[in-house]
C-alpha cells in the first residue's frame, strides 16, 4: 500500500504531539468517524477538549508556548473514557428532569454576530444571552487552535486570519492598523462621543517606550467599540420588540507610557447599545473569584451583568 502523502494538517499536529500519542489520537478520530456516524460529533468534541493537556503546548498558558511540565500520567484513552462517562452521567441527570420524549427543538447556527442579516431563522427570538469578549482579551484561537485543526474546522494557515477577525482580538495587520488609525482620527465609524474620546486619549498617551503591542491598543479599542456597536444593531434585528438581552461583561485596563488606564467596558457597551436603540434596563455588579497562576496579573478584576431591552425603535 502506498502511504498517504502528508498534509499541512499532519505537519502542524505533528509539531505539537508526540508521534505515538498523535497516532493513537488520530486512530480514535478515524474510529469515531467510521463507527459512530450519528453521534460521532459529540465524541469528537469530548476528545478535542483533552488535546491541549496531551500536547506539547503549555496547557496553563493562554498563549502558544512549549510546555516544560510532563504529560499527564493517565493515558489519553483512559482520560477519554472517563470524560465520556462524565458526559453520559450528566446527560442522564438532565433527562431525568427534562424527560426523553420527542427530539429537542433547537439548532446551532454558525454566524458572525456582526452579520446576522445572513442568518435564516423562523421568526424572531424571545431573548438573547451572552458573555461577549472585551477589547484585547483572551486569545481564543490560541487556546483552541489544536482542536480546530484536528477536527478539520480550519487549515493551519487559516488560524492567523481567523484570530484577527474575532471581535476583541489583539491581532491586527500593519496595513489595517494604519487604516484604523485614520478611521479613528476622523471617526468615520461614527462612534458616540464617550467612546471616541477614550480612543483619542489612548492615542495621545502613547510614548516612544511603548512596544508594538501597546502602539496598537488605541486602534484595537476603536475597532472593538465599532464591532460591538455593530453587533448590538445586528442582534436587535433578531429579537422581538420588548425582548431582553443579557450579557456578563468584564472590565479591562491597559498601560501606556507607564500610566494605567482603566476601561469600564460595561459602561461603554451600555452607551453603544443605547446609540443603536437599546434600552439599558439594569447594570448589576458581580463578584469575581480571585485568579492565580500565570495570568493572574491580567485577570478580570470585576464583572457586570447588563440587561438590555429591545424597545422596538
KOLVEX-885069 format. One record per residue (C-alpha): residue number from 1; residue in one letter; x, y, z. Coordinates in nm, 2 decimals. Example, Ala and Ser with C-alpha at 12.3 -4.5 7.8 and 13.67 -1.06 7.14 Angstrom:
BEGIN
{r 1, A, {1.23, -0.45, 0.78}};
{r 2, S, {1.37, -0.11, 0.71}};
***
This chain:
BEGIN
{r 1, X, {0.00, 0.00, 0.00}};
{r 2, X, {0.13, 0.34, -0.09}};
{r 3, X, {0.14, 0.57, 0.22}};
{r 4, X, {-0.08, 0.87, 0.21}};
{r 5, X, {0.11, 1.20, 0.14}};
{r 6, X, {0.13, 1.42, 0.45}};
{r 7, X, {-0.09, 1.73, 0.45}};
{r 8, X, {-0.04, 2.07, 0.62}};
{r 9, X, {-0.27, 1.94, 0.89}};
{r 10, X, {-0.04, 1.64, 0.95}};
{r 11, X, {0.27, 1.85, 0.98}};
{r 12, X, {0.10, 2.10, 1.21}};
{r 13, X, {-0.03, 1.85, 1.45}};
{r 14, X, {0.30, 1.65, 1.43}};
{r 15, X, {0.49, 1.96, 1.56}};
{r 16, X, {0.28, 1.96, 1.88}};
{r 17, X, {0.23, 1.59, 1.97}};
{r 18, X, {0.45, 1.30, 2.04}};
{r 19, X, {0.44, 1.07, 1.74}};
{r 20, X, {0.29, 0.77, 1.92}};
{r 21, X, {0.04, 1.00, 2.11}};
{r 22, X, {-0.07, 1.15, 1.78}};
{r 23, X, {-0.11, 0.81, 1.62}};
{r 24, X, {-0.34, 0.70, 1.89}};
{r 25, X, {-0.54, 1.02, 1.88}};
{r 26, X, {-0.58, 1.00, 1.50}};
{r 27, X, {-0.68, 0.64, 1.53}};
{r 28, X, {-0.95, 0.74, 1.77}};
{r 29, X, {-1.08, 1.01, 1.53}};
{r 30, X, {-1.10, 0.77, 1.24}};
{r 31, X, {-1.27, 0.50, 1.45}};
{r 32, X, {-1.53, 0.76, 1.57}};
{r 33, X, {-1.60, 0.87, 1.21}};
{r 34, X, {-1.64, 0.51, 1.09}};
{r 35, X, {-1.84, 0.35, 1.37}};
{r 36, X, {-2.04, 0.65, 1.51}};
{r 37, X, {-2.20, 0.82, 1.21}};
{r 38, X, {-2.49, 0.98, 1.41}};
{r 39, X, {-2.34, 1.06, 1.75}};
{r 40, X, {-1.97, 1.10, 1.64}};
{r 41, X, {-1.96, 1.47, 1.67}};
{r 42, X, {-2.03, 1.45, 2.05}};
{r 43, X, {-1.74, 1.21, 2.09}};
{r 44, X, {-1.51, 1.41, 1.88}};
{r 45, X, {-1.59, 1.72, 2.09}};
{r 46, X, {-1.51, 1.53, 2.41}};
{r 47, X, {-1.18, 1.41, 2.27}};
{r 48, X, {-1.08, 1.75, 2.13}};
{r 49, X, {-1.13, 1.90, 2.48}};
{r 50, X, {-0.84, 1.69, 2.60}};
{r 51, X, {-0.59, 1.77, 2.32}};
{r 52, X, {-0.41, 2.06, 2.49}};
{r 53, X, {-0.34, 1.86, 2.80}};
{r 54, X, {-0.18, 1.59, 2.59}};
{r 55, X, {0.01, 1.82, 2.36}};
{r 56, X, {0.35, 1.99, 2.38}};
{r 57, X, {0.17, 2.33, 2.43}};
{r 58, X, {0.18, 2.46, 2.78}};
{r 59, X, {-0.18, 2.39, 2.90}};
{r 60, X, {-0.17, 2.66, 3.17}};
{r 61, X, {-0.07, 2.93, 2.93}};
{r 62, X, {-0.33, 3.11, 2.72}};
{r 63, X, {-0.07, 3.19, 2.46}};
{r 64, X, {0.13, 2.94, 2.25}};
{r 65, X, {0.43, 2.83, 2.44}};
{r 66, X, {0.60, 2.49, 2.48}};
{r 67, X, {0.53, 2.30, 2.79}};
{r 68, X, {0.80, 2.23, 3.05}};
{r 69, X, {0.58, 2.01, 3.26}};
{r 70, X, {0.55, 1.64, 3.20}};
{r 71, X, {0.25, 1.50, 3.01}};
{r 72, X, {-0.04, 1.36, 3.23}};
{r 73, X, {0.03, 1.01, 3.37}};
{r 74, X, {-0.32, 0.89, 3.28}};
{r 75, X, {-0.32, 0.76, 2.92}};
{r 76, X, {-0.52, 0.96, 2.67}};
{r 77, X, {-0.76, 0.66, 2.61}};
{r 78, X, {-0.84, 0.64, 2.98}};
{r 79, X, {-0.89, 1.02, 3.00}};
{r 80, X, {-1.12, 1.00, 2.70}};
{r 81, X, {-1.32, 0.71, 2.85}};
{r 82, X, {-1.36, 0.90, 3.18}};
{r 83, X, {-1.47, 1.21, 3.00}};
{r 84, X, {-1.73, 1.02, 2.81}};
{r 85, X, {-1.86, 0.86, 3.13}};
{r 86, X, {-1.89, 1.21, 3.29}};
{r 87, X, {-2.08, 1.33, 2.99}};
{r 88, X, {-2.32, 1.04, 2.99}};
{r 89, X, {-2.38, 1.08, 3.37}};
{r 90, X, {-2.47, 1.45, 3.31}};
{r 91, X, {-2.69, 1.36, 3.01}};
{r 92, X, {-2.88, 1.11, 3.22}};
{r 93, X, {-2.93, 1.36, 3.50}};
{r 94, X, {-3.07, 1.61, 3.26}};
{r 95, X, {-3.30, 1.36, 3.10}};
{r 96, X, {-3.44, 1.27, 3.45}};
{r 97, X, {-3.56, 1.63, 3.47}};
{r 98, X, {-3.65, 1.70, 3.11}};
{r 99, X, {-3.76, 1.36, 3.00}};
{r 100, X, {-3.66, 1.18, 2.68}};
{r 101, X, {-3.98, 1.20, 2.48}};
{r 102, X, {-3.95, 1.38, 2.15}};
{r 103, X, {-3.65, 1.55, 1.99}};
{r 104, X, {-3.52, 1.88, 2.12}};
{r 105, X, {-3.64, 2.17, 1.91}};
{r 106, X, {-3.31, 2.35, 1.88}};
{r 107, X, {-3.03, 2.40, 1.64}};
{r 108, X, {-2.69, 2.56, 1.62}};
{r 109, X, {-2.63, 2.84, 1.38}};
{r 110, X, {-2.27, 2.94, 1.30}};
{r 111, X, {-2.26, 3.31, 1.21}};
{r 112, X, {-2.06, 3.63, 1.27}};
{r 113, X, {-2.27, 3.83, 1.51}};
{r 114, X, {-2.20, 4.14, 1.31}};
{r 115, X, {-2.36, 3.99, 1.00}};
{r 116, X, {-2.69, 3.84, 1.12}};
{r 117, X, {-2.87, 3.96, 0.81}};
{r 118, X, {-2.73, 3.64, 0.66}};
{r 119, X, {-2.89, 3.42, 0.93}};
{r 120, X, {-3.21, 3.24, 0.82}};
{r 121, X, {-3.44, 3.19, 1.12}};
{r 122, X, {-3.81, 3.11, 1.16}};
{r 123, X, {-3.95, 3.42, 1.34}};
{r 124, X, {-3.78, 3.64, 1.60}};
{r 125, X, {-3.61, 3.53, 1.92}};
{r 126, X, {-3.77, 3.59, 2.26}};
{r 127, X, {-3.44, 3.67, 2.44}};
{r 128, X, {-3.06, 3.66, 2.40}};
{r 129, X, {-2.78, 3.59, 2.65}};
{r 130, X, {-2.41, 3.60, 2.61}};
{r 131, X, {-2.07, 3.68, 2.76}};
{r 132, X, {-1.90, 3.89, 2.49}};
{r 133, X, {-1.53, 3.94, 2.46}};
{r 134, X, {-1.37, 4.26, 2.58}};
{r 135, X, {-1.10, 4.45, 2.39}};
{r 136, X, {-0.76, 4.28, 2.35}};
{r 137, X, {-0.90, 4.00, 2.57}};
{r 138, X, {-0.84, 3.63, 2.57}};
{r 139, X, {-0.65, 3.47, 2.27}};
{r 140, X, {-0.94, 3.24, 2.20}};
{r 141, X, {-0.78, 3.09, 1.88}};
{r 142, X, {-0.45, 3.03, 2.06}};
{r 143, X, {-0.63, 2.81, 2.32}};
{r 144, X, {-0.84, 2.62, 2.07}};
{r 145, X, {-0.62, 2.60, 1.76}};
{r 146, X, {-0.52, 2.23, 1.81}};
{r 147, X, {-0.88, 2.13, 1.83}};
{r 148, X, {-0.98, 2.34, 1.53}};
{r 149, X, {-0.71, 2.18, 1.31}};
{r 150, X, {-0.76, 1.83, 1.45}};
{r 151, X, {-1.14, 1.85, 1.39}};
{r 152, X, {-1.08, 1.98, 1.04}};
{r 153, X, {-1.26, 2.31, 1.11}};
{r 154, X, {-0.98, 2.52, 0.98}};
{r 155, X, {-0.64, 2.47, 0.80}};
{r 156, X, {-0.32, 2.57, 0.98}};
{r 157, X, {-0.27, 2.87, 0.75}};
{r 158, X, {-0.62, 3.00, 0.84}};
{r 159, X, {-0.55, 3.03, 1.21}};
{r 160, X, {-0.40, 3.38, 1.19}};
{r 161, X, {-0.67, 3.54, 0.98}};
{r 162, X, {-0.94, 3.37, 1.19}};
{r 163, X, {-0.78, 3.52, 1.51}};
{r 164, X, {-0.76, 3.86, 1.36}};
{r 165, X, {-1.13, 3.85, 1.25}};
{r 166, X, {-1.26, 3.79, 1.61}};
{r 167, X, {-1.42, 4.08, 1.80}};
{r 168, X, {-1.18, 4.19, 2.07}};
{r 169, X, {-0.87, 4.03, 1.90}};
{r 170, X, {-0.54, 4.20, 1.97}};
{r 171, X, {-0.41, 4.08, 1.64}};
{r 172, X, {-0.40, 4.34, 1.36}};
{r 173, X, {-0.20, 4.37, 1.04}};
{r 174, X, {0.01, 4.68, 0.98}};
{r 175, X, {-0.20, 4.79, 0.69}};
{r 176, X, {-0.52, 4.75, 0.89}};
{r 177, X, {-0.37, 4.94, 1.18}};
{r 178, X, {-0.28, 5.23, 0.96}};
{r 179, X, {-0.62, 5.24, 0.81}};
{r 180, X, {-0.78, 5.21, 1.15}};
{r 181, X, {-0.57, 5.49, 1.29}};
{r 182, X, {-0.70, 5.72, 1.01}};
{r 183, X, {-1.06, 5.60, 1.08}};
{r 184, X, {-1.01, 5.68, 1.45}};
{r 185, X, {-0.88, 6.03, 1.37}};
{r 186, X, {-1.18, 6.10, 1.15}};
{r 187, X, {-1.42, 5.89, 1.35}};
{r 188, X, {-1.56, 5.76, 1.02}};
{r 189, X, {-1.71, 5.47, 1.21}};
{r 190, X, {-1.93, 5.73, 1.39}};
{r 191, X, {-1.88, 5.61, 1.74}};
{r 192, X, {-2.05, 5.81, 2.02}};
{r 193, X, {-1.86, 6.09, 2.19}};
{r 194, X, {-1.77, 5.89, 2.50}};
{r 195, X, {-1.60, 5.61, 2.31}};
{r 196, X, {-1.42, 5.82, 2.05}};
{r 197, X, {-1.29, 6.04, 2.34}};
{r 198, X, {-1.15, 5.73, 2.51}};
{r 199, X, {-0.97, 5.61, 2.19}};
{r 200, X, {-0.82, 5.95, 2.13}};
{r 201, X, {-0.70, 5.98, 2.49}};
{r 202, X, {-0.53, 5.64, 2.45}};
{r 203, X, {-0.37, 5.75, 2.12}};
{r 204, X, {-0.23, 6.07, 2.27}};
{r 205, X, {-0.09, 5.87, 2.57}};
{r 206, X, {0.14, 5.66, 2.35}};
{r 207, X, {0.51, 5.71, 2.41}};
{r 208, X, {0.83, 5.60, 2.25}};
{r 209, X, {0.88, 5.33, 2.50}};
{r 210, X, {0.55, 5.16, 2.42}};
{r 211, X, {0.62, 4.85, 2.21}};
{r 212, X, {0.43, 4.74, 1.90}};
{r 213, X, {0.16, 4.57, 2.11}};
{r 214, X, {0.09, 4.88, 2.31}};
{r 215, X, {0.11, 5.10, 2.00}};
{r 216, X, {-0.18, 4.91, 1.86}};
{r 217, X, {-0.40, 4.95, 2.16}};
{r 218, X, {-0.59, 5.27, 2.06}};
{r 219, X, {-0.68, 5.13, 1.72}};
{r 220, X, {-0.78, 4.79, 1.87}};
{r 221, X, {-1.01, 4.96, 2.12}};
{r 222, X, {-1.16, 5.16, 1.84}};
{r 223, X, {-1.21, 4.85, 1.63}};
{r 224, X, {-1.36, 4.67, 1.93}};
{r 225, X, {-1.61, 4.95, 2.01}};
{r 226, X, {-1.72, 4.97, 1.64}};
{r 227, X, {-1.76, 4.60, 1.62}};
{r 228, X, {-1.96, 4.57, 1.94}};
{r 229, X, {-2.18, 4.86, 1.83}};
{r 230, X, {-2.25, 4.67, 1.50}};
{r 231, X, {-2.32, 4.36, 1.70}};
{r 232, X, {-2.58, 4.54, 1.91}};
{r 233, X, {-2.75, 4.66, 1.59}};
{r 234, X, {-2.75, 4.31, 1.44}};
{r 235, X, {-2.89, 4.13, 1.75}};
{r 236, X, {-3.16, 4.39, 1.78}};
{r 237, X, {-3.29, 4.28, 1.43}};
{r 238, X, {-3.33, 3.92, 1.55}};
{r 239, X, {-3.52, 3.99, 1.88}};
{r 240, X, {-3.89, 4.07, 1.90}};
{r 241, X, {-4.00, 4.40, 2.04}};
{r 242, X, {-3.97, 4.41, 2.42}};
{r 243, X, {-3.72, 4.11, 2.43}};
{r 244, X, {-3.44, 4.12, 2.68}};
{r 245, X, {-3.07, 4.09, 2.60}};
{r 246, X, {-2.85, 3.99, 2.90}};
{r 247, X, {-2.47, 3.98, 2.90}};
{r 248, X, {-2.19, 3.94, 3.15}};
{r 249, X, {-1.91, 4.18, 3.08}};
{r 250, X, {-1.56, 4.20, 3.23}};
{r 251, X, {-1.38, 4.53, 3.30}};
{r 252, X, {-1.04, 4.59, 3.13}};
{r 253, X, {-0.73, 4.81, 3.16}};
{r 254, X, {-0.42, 4.89, 2.97}};
{r 255, X, {-0.09, 5.06, 3.05}};
{r 256, X, {0.05, 5.33, 2.81}};
{r 257, X, {0.37, 5.53, 2.88}};
{r 258, X, {0.37, 5.37, 3.23}};
{r 259, X, {0.02, 5.51, 3.31}};
{r 260, X, {-0.27, 5.27, 3.38}};
{r 261, X, {-0.60, 5.34, 3.20}};
{r 262, X, {-0.90, 5.16, 3.34}};
{r 263, X, {-1.16, 5.08, 3.08}};
{r 264, X, {-1.51, 5.05, 3.21}};
{r 265, X, {-1.62, 4.81, 2.94}};
{r 266, X, {-1.97, 4.75, 3.07}};
{r 267, X, {-2.04, 5.13, 3.08}};
{r 268, X, {-1.90, 5.17, 2.72}};
{r 269, X, {-2.11, 4.88, 2.59}};
{r 270, X, {-2.42, 5.02, 2.76}};
{r 271, X, {-2.35, 5.35, 2.58}};
{r 272, X, {-2.30, 5.18, 2.25}};
{r 273, X, {-2.62, 4.98, 2.29}};
{r 274, X, {-2.82, 5.30, 2.36}};
{r 275, X, {-2.68, 5.46, 2.05}};
{r 276, X, {-2.85, 5.20, 1.83}};
{r 277, X, {-3.18, 5.19, 2.01}};
{r 278, X, {-3.15, 4.95, 2.31}};
{r 279, X, {-3.29, 5.05, 2.65}};
{r 280, X, {-3.04, 4.97, 2.93}};
{r 281, X, {-3.27, 4.83, 3.19}};
{r 282, X, {-3.02, 4.72, 3.46}};
{r 283, X, {-2.65, 4.71, 3.54}};
{r 284, X, {-2.56, 4.47, 3.82}};
{r 285, X, {-2.20, 4.45, 3.96}};
{r 286, X, {-2.09, 4.09, 4.01}};
{r 287, X, {-1.83, 3.94, 4.24}};
{r 288, X, {-1.54, 3.77, 4.07}};
{r 289, X, {-1.32, 3.49, 4.21}};
{r 290, X, {-0.96, 3.57, 4.25}};
{r 291, X, {-0.73, 3.43, 3.98}};
{r 292, X, {-0.39, 3.27, 4.05}};
{r 293, X, {-0.12, 3.14, 3.83}};
{r 294, X, {0.05, 3.25, 3.51}};
{r 295, X, {-0.21, 3.51, 3.40}};
{r 296, X, {-0.32, 3.65, 3.74}};
{r 297, X, {-0.19, 3.99, 3.66}};
{r 298, X, {-0.41, 4.02, 3.36}};
{r 299, X, {-0.72, 3.86, 3.52}};
{r 300, X, {-1.06, 4.04, 3.51}};
{r 301, X, {-1.10, 4.23, 3.84}};
{r 302, X, {-1.47, 4.30, 3.81}};
{r 303, X, {-1.77, 4.19, 3.60}};
{r 304, X, {-2.11, 4.34, 3.54}};
{r 305, X, {-2.44, 4.19, 3.43}};
{r 306, X, {-2.60, 4.42, 3.17}};
{r 307, X, {-2.97, 4.37, 3.09}};
{r 308, X, {-3.09, 4.55, 2.78}};
{r 309, X, {-3.44, 4.57, 2.64}};
{r 310, X, {-3.53, 4.59, 2.27}};
{r 311, X, {-3.76, 4.89, 2.27}};
{r 312, X, {-3.86, 4.83, 1.91}};
{r 313, X, {-3.72, 5.16, 1.77}};
***
